[in-house]
Amino acid sequence: QIVFIIAAVYGWKDWAPTGAVPGRVSTRNRGIITIAVVFSVAALTPVLSNIGAAATWTDAFLLIGSLAAQIMMVYEKYESWTLWLIVDLGYTALYFTQELYLTSALYLVFTVVAAVGWKSWYATYKRTH
């Protein structure tokens, strides 16, 4: 959670006074992010397995996906919301299958927030570019 708090403070401090000015992830950076996520998930999955995580691959992907989405959000990339949609839907399903229904419902709300965020940031990007 500390990583997310630091990223949120950094983003809040460095965004324009009027809020985020969404941009687009370059093709090069999209490839770098994808490769970083794949390798990070591959490295984290056995670690989670060794400590007895309930859903090792899923947990690894959702954690690394969350970190990637947060970093992209700090840099004001509208695609961060697409990744948040995937991550939040994944958490919604994971918690539902583990019979954690209230937590699953919370992540369903986060999914709606991500959809609204994507719509807003994408519209801003289209209007300004």
Secondary structure, 3 states (H helix, E strand, C coil): CHHHHHHHHHHHHHCECCECCCECCCHHHHHHHHHHHHHHHHHHHHHHHHCCCCCHHHHHHHHHHHHHHHHHHHCCECHHHHHHHHHHHHHHHHHHHCCCHHHHHHHHHHHHHHHHHHHHHHHHHHHHC
